[in-house]
């Protein structure tokens, strides 16, 4: 029964893929985009992935830091173009200089960055992650790289099926989704998220130039060549991004 349902979902999604009729105007990018992973699916995926991620990752126990990040995050999210997502901002206990976004607007920033950056710089980092969600970079990666039946299994796992085989499929799907969204974004995605990050942080009342200071701090903490920090595996081209933002920020202020 489930195999037949899964197969039907697969063919439905493939039909949508090649029909050319599923387009969405994305105000964050200013483009008409082909989107199969809609908001409801992204939220369902997010719930599964975050539950698994939280079981393996430790949140920072400092309540003041959590509230500080939540407040800054809410400010930058409020000015983003995407209003169909309820964003969540939390601090992980990890000391590496990193931040990441999971499907459904779940944003995490490591304690290592929180300790290094001031509020304006943190606003840029969080707004950059919001930019990835607003531009639907995660959804595009999922639909471009994963089998659509896997998306259906994870998205519809909330139905509550008790079949052990289905549960195993869901678990494998969750891991694959997390591994996929953890991979580095393209240069174009990073530059776009940077522009949106500076735009959102500026609209929220933070200094746009803090983005340059944040990236400089991250770059200067790279350490020995043989020890590449997690940030640089998931957020490449730091110097190129600095140069691009130096050109973009003056235009933003006009």
N, C-alpha and C positions, 0 to 999 in steps of 0.2 A: 504493500500500500504506500509506504513512505517513498520507496524507490520510484514508483509511478508519479507521485506528487513532486518529488525532486526533479524528475525528468521533465515534467510539465512546466515547472518553474524555469528550468534551464531554457527550454525552447521558447517560452514567452519572453524571456530577457533577450535571447538572441534575436527574436523577431523585432523587439523594440530597438535593439542596437542597429539593425540594418534598415529599419523603416524610415529613418531620417526625419521623424515627426516629433521626437521628444527633445525639444530645445528649451532653454531657460535663459532669460536675460539676467546676467549677474552684475548688479550695480557696483560690486567691489572691483571687478575687472573691466567693466564697461563693454562687455562682449556678450553675444548670444552663444551659449555653450550647450553641448550635447551632454546631458546628465541622466544617467540611469539610476545611480545611487541617490535616491531622493532623501529628503530630510528625515522622514520616518524610519527609513532603512538605516541611515547614518546613526540615528539615535539608538536604534536597537543594537546595531553593531557596537556602538560606544559602551552601552551598559554591559555587554558581555566582555569586551576587551578590558574595560576598567576594573571590573570585578576580578578578573584574572591578574591584571597588573598590580592591583592593590594587595593581593595575596602574596605577592613576591617582593613588593617594595615597601619600605618603611617611611611613614610620614614623619616630618619633623615634629617633636613634641612641644615646641615653643608656640603657645597660643597667640602671643603678641605678633610673632612673625607671620603666622597663618592669617591673622586678621589684617596685617599690613598688606600682604600680597593680595588678599581677597578684595580689599578696598581699592587698591590701584587697578586690579584687574577689572573690577566692575566699572570703573571710570572709563577705561579704554574700550571695553566691550560696548558700553552704552552709545558710543559715537560711531561704531562700525555699521556697515550697511546691512549686515545679516542679523535680522531680528527673530528668526525662527528657531534659534538655538539658545538654550539656557546655559550660559558659560559657567564653568567651575574652575577655581584657581586654588591650587594647594602647593605646599612646600614639601619636598622630599628631603630626607635626612642625608642624602648623598652629597659628598663634598666636591664632586667633579663639577666643572663649569658647564652646565647643560640645562636645557629646558626642552620640553616636548609637548606636542598636542596629540591627543587621541581622538578618534571619531566622536562626534556629538558635542564638541566644545569643551572637552576636559583638558585643562592646561596644567602642567606640572613644571615647577622650577626647582632646581636643586639648591640646597643650603649653601653650596659653594658659591653660587652666583649671588644669592641674597646677601652673603657676608661681604662680597666684593663691590657691590653696586649701590648707588644711592637711589632715591625714589624715582627721579627722572630717568635714570638709566634702566631701572627695573621696568618702568612703564613702557619703554621701547621694547624690551625683551618680551614682555607679556603681549604687547600690541602686535609684535611680529608674529607670535604664535596665533593670536586672534586672526591676523591677516591670512594665515594658512587656511584657517577654517572658513573665513569669509569668502576667500577666493576659491573655495572647494577643492584645494589641492589634494586633500586626503581622499575625497570621493573620486577624483579623477585618477589617482594612483590605484585605488581599489578596482575600479571598473576597467582600467587599462591592463592590469597585471594579474588579476585573479579570475578563476573560473566562476561564472555567475551562479552556478548551483551552490558553490560554497557560500556566497553572499546570502542566498536564500536560506540555507541551513542555519547560519548564524542569526540572521535577522528575524527568523520565525521561531527561534528556539524558545522564546518566551511563551509559546503556546502551551508548554508544559508536558511534552511527550515523555513517557517513562521508558521507552525502548532504550536498552543499553547501547545498542549500536548507534542510535541517533545521538545519544549523549556523548559518545566517543567522537562522532563526527563534529559535533558542536565544539568540543574541547580542542580538537585539532584545528578547526576553523578559527577559533579564537587566537590560538598561538600563531597561525599563519597571518592573520590580520595584523596582530601586534608586530610581528617581525617585518611585515611589509611597510607599515607606517613608520617604523623605526629606521628604515633605510633613508639615506640622504635624499633630499629633494634635488630637483634639477637646478641648474644655474638660474634659469628663468623664474622658477618658483621662488627661489631665495631672494632674488632681486625684487620680485613683485611683493613678497611678504615684507621686505625691508621698506619699500615705499609705503605700503599700507600701514606698517608699524609706526613709521615716522608721522604719517598723516593722522592716525588715530591718537597717538600720544600727544601730538601738537593740539589737536582739537579738544583733547581732554584737559589741556592746561599745562602740559609738561613741556620741557625744552626739547625741540627737535634735534638740537646739537648733542644732546645726551646720548643719542644713538652712536655717534662717532666715538665718544668717550667709552661707552660700554664695549664696543668692538675692539678698541685699542687695549682695554684692560684684559679682555679675553685673549687677544693675540699675544700680549706680553706675558701671559701666564701659560704659554704653551709648554715650557719646560724643555728638557733634553729632546733631541731629534728622535730618539728611539722610543720616547714615551708620548704617543699622540693622544691627547685628551679626547674624551667622548664627544665633546662639543664639536671638534673639528672633523669627526667622522660623520656627524649628522648635519653640520652647518659649515660646508666648505667655502673656500674662496673669500676668506675674511678681508684680506687687503683689497681685493677687487670690489667687495661690497662697500668698504670705506670710501673708495674712490667714487663709486656710483652715487653714494649718499651725499658726498661733498658737492656733487654736481646737482643733485636733486633738491636738497634743502633750500637753497636760495630761491629756486623757482616756486617752492611750496609757500614761501612767505610772501610772495608778491600778490 
